[in-house]
Amino acid sequence: MFDLKEILSVSLILFSVIDILGSIPIIVNLRQKVGHIQSEKATLAAGLLMILFLLGGKAILGLFGIGVEDFAIAGALIIFAIGAEMILGIELFKSDPEAKAGTSIVPIAFPLIAGAGTLTTILTLKAEFAQINIAIGILLNLILVYIVLKSTGWLERKIGKTGLDVLRRIFGIILLSIAVKIFKTNAFPIGVDSGI
């Protein structure tokens, strides 16, 4: 059911995973290479991928005999890796920024916005939140993604490299905490709490 607290939680989790602010340098670099990025096309393509995975992800997993809890634990590990990547400044998940054809879709819509981490997170969230609240959280993030894509130049000038680095590390810590929580919830579903 519609729950403002769930919507806020989902929105913040997806915001951290998508990390559109942290992706501004990549987007600026792509724009310099190809001249123009179609913000509308990239946002719609990413949104379509996320909604399709929200609606059909569980059925796809069922074909492989994988439960949502299993996928949630795998997702927690991916989210943990993304968080570590953001904090340590290393690159574990590589994209291909050299691809000029269809730059709005690849790599911006996929995998930059709706990449493995985002899609895994969406399915992981289904174990804890109502589908309608996840959908609203996705929509709110897509609005923000569109605004950021439209104003990357302005944001780059205003926030600066140092500001972007600080934001990236803050959201990295949040992601690590989320990953630990998801792992504990799904690895110990009967409510075992270590007290940590």
QUILIN-V745909 format. One record per pair of residues at least 24 apart in sequence whose ideal C-beta (glycine too) atoms are under 8 Angstrom apart, sorted by the first residue. I is the first residue (numbers start at 1). J is the second residue. D is the distance in whole Angstrom. If there is no record, write none. Layout:
# QUILIN-V745909
i=I j=J d=D
i=I j=J d=D
This chain:
# QUILIN-V745909
i=1 j=130 d=6
i=1 j=132 d=7
i=2 j=130 d=8
i=2 j=132 d=6
i=2 j=133 d=7
i=2 j=136 d=8
i=3 j=130 d=7
i=3 j=133 d=6
i=6 j=129 d=5
i=6 j=130 d=6
i=6 j=133 d=4
i=7 j=133 d=5
i=7 j=136 d=5
i=7 j=137 d=6
i=7 j=140 d=7
i=9 j=129 d=7
i=9 j=137 d=8
i=10 j=125 d=6
i=10 j=129 d=6
i=10 j=133 d=6
i=10 j=134 d=5
i=10 j=136 d=8
i=10 j=137 d=3
i=10 j=138 d=8
i=11 j=136 d=8
i=11 j=137 d=4
i=11 j=140 d=5
i=11 j=141 d=6
i=12 j=174 d=8
i=13 j=121 d=6
i=13 j=125 d=7
i=13 j=137 d=8
i=13 j=178 d=6
i=14 j=118 d=7
i=14 j=121 d=7
i=14 j=122 d=8
i=14 j=125 d=8
i=14 j=137 d=6
i=14 j=138 d=7
i=14 j=141 d=5
i=15 j=141 d=6
i=15 j=144 d=7
i=15 j=171 d=8
i=16 j=171 d=5
i=16 j=174 d=5
i=16 j=175 d=5
i=16 j=178 d=7
i=17 j=79 d=7
i=17 j=82 d=7
i=17 j=117 d=5
i=17 j=118 d=5
i=17 j=121 d=5
i=17 j=175 d=7
i=18 j=113 d=6
i=18 j=118 d=6
i=18 j=141 d=6
i=18 j=145 d=7
i=19 j=82 d=8
i=19 j=86 d=7
i=19 j=168 d=7
i=19 j=171 d=6
i=20 j=113 d=7
i=20 j=141 d=8
i=20 j=144 d=7
i=20 j=145 d=5
i=20 j=148 d=5
i=20 j=149 d=8
i=21 j=148 d=7
i=21 j=155 d=7
i=21 j=159 d=8
i=21 j=164 d=7
i=21 j=167 d=5
i=21 j=168 d=8
i=21 j=171 d=8
i=22 j=86 d=7
i=22 j=164 d=7
i=22 j=167 d=6
i=22 j=168 d=4
i=22 j=171 d=7
i=23 j=112 d=6
i=23 j=113 d=8
i=24 j=148 d=7
i=24 j=152 d=5
i=24 j=155 d=6
i=24 j=156 d=6
i=24 j=159 d=8
i=24 j=164 d=6
i=25 j=156 d=8
i=25 j=161 d=8
i=25 j=164 d=7
i=26 j=95 d=8
i=26 j=97 d=7
i=26 j=107 d=8
i=26 j=112 d=7
i=27 j=108 d=7
i=27 j=112 d=8
i=27 j=148 d=8
i=27 j=149 d=7
i=27 j=152 d=5
i=28 j=152 d=5
i=28 j=153 d=7
i=28 j=156 d=6
i=29 j=97 d=6
i=30 j=97 d=6
i=30 j=103 d=6
i=30 j=107 d=8
i=30 j=108 d=7
i=31 j=152 d=7
i=31 j=153 d=8
i=33 j=97 d=7
i=33 j=100 d=7
i=33 j=103 d=8
i=34 j=100 d=5
i=34 j=103 d=5
i=37 j=103 d=6
i=37 j=104 d=6
i=37 j=108 d=6
i=37 j=149 d=6
i=38 j=104 d=4
i=39 j=104 d=8
i=39 j=146 d=6
i=39 j=149 d=4
i=39 j=150 d=5
i=40 j=146 d=7
i=41 j=104 d=4
i=41 j=105 d=7
i=41 j=109 d=8
i=42 j=104 d=4
i=42 j=105 d=7
i=42 j=108 d=4
i=42 j=109 d=5
i=42 j=113 d=7
i=42 j=145 d=8
i=42 j=149 d=6
i=43 j=109 d=8
i=43 j=113 d=8
i=43 j=142 d=6
i=43 j=145 d=6
i=43 j=146 d=4
i=43 j=149 d=7
i=45 j=104 d=7
i=45 j=105 d=5
i=45 j=109 d=4
i=45 j=110 d=7
i=45 j=114 d=8
i=46 j=108 d=8
i=46 j=109 d=4
i=46 j=110 d=7
i=46 j=113 d=4
i=46 j=114 d=4
i=46 j=142 d=7
i=46 j=145 d=7
i=47 j=114 d=8
i=47 j=138 d=7
i=47 j=139 d=8
i=47 j=142 d=5
i=49 j=109 d=7
i=49 j=110 d=6
i=49 j=114 d=4
i=49 j=119 d=7
i=50 j=114 d=5
i=50 j=118 d=7
i=50 j=119 d=7
i=50 j=122 d=6
i=50 j=138 d=5
i=50 j=142 d=8
i=51 j=135 d=7
i=51 j=138 d=7
i=53 j=114 d=8
i=53 j=119 d=5
i=53 j=122 d=6
i=53 j=123 d=7
i=54 j=122 d=5
i=54 j=123 d=8
i=54 j=126 d=7
i=54 j=131 d=7
i=54 j=134 d=6
i=54 j=135 d=6
i=54 j=138 d=7
i=57 j=119 d=7
i=57 j=122 d=7
i=57 j=123 d=4
i=57 j=126 d=7
i=58 j=123 d=7
i=58 j=126 d=7
i=61 j=123 d=7
i=68 j=123 d=7
i=68 j=126 d=6
i=68 j=127 d=5
i=69 j=127 d=6
i=69 j=186 d=5
i=69 j=189 d=7
i=71 j=120 d=7
i=71 j=123 d=6
i=71 j=124 d=7
i=72 j=123 d=7
i=72 j=124 d=4
i=72 j=127 d=5
i=72 j=182 d=6
i=72 j=185 d=8
i=72 j=186 d=4
i=73 j=182 d=8
i=73 j=183 d=6
i=73 j=186 d=5
i=73 j=187 d=6
i=74 j=120 d=7
i=75 j=120 d=4
i=75 j=121 d=6
i=75 j=123 d=7
i=75 j=124 d=4
i=75 j=182 d=7
i=76 j=124 d=7
i=76 j=179 d=5
i=76 j=180 d=8
i=76 j=182 d=4
i=76 j=183 d=4
i=76 j=186 d=7
i=77 j=179 d=7
i=77 j=183 d=8
i=78 j=116 d=6
i=78 j=117 d=5
i=78 j=120 d=5
i=79 j=117 d=6
i=79 j=120 d=7
i=79 j=121 d=6
i=79 j=124 d=8
i=79 j=175 d=5
i=79 j=178 d=6
i=79 j=179 d=4
i=79 j=182 d=7
i=80 j=175 d=7
i=80 j=176 d=6
i=80 j=179 d=4
i=80 j=180 d=8
i=80 j=183 d=8
i=82 j=117 d=5
i=82 j=172 d=8
i=82 j=175 d=6
i=83 j=171 d=8
i=83 j=172 d=5
i=83 j=173 d=7
i=83 j=174 d=8
i=83 j=175 d=3
i=83 j=176 d=4
i=83 j=178 d=8
i=83 j=179 d=6
i=84 j=172 d=7
i=84 j=176 d=7
i=85 j=172 d=7
i=86 j=168 d=5
i=86 j=169 d=6
i=86 j=171 d=6
i=86 j=172 d=3
i=86 j=175 d=7
i=87 j=169 d=5
i=87 j=172 d=4
i=87 j=173 d=6
i=87 j=176 d=7
i=93 j=117 d=7
i=108 j=149 d=7
i=113 j=145 d=6
i=124 j=182 d=6
i=127 j=182 d=8
i=127 j=185 d=7
i=127 j=186 d=6
i=128 j=182 d=8
i=128 j=185 d=7
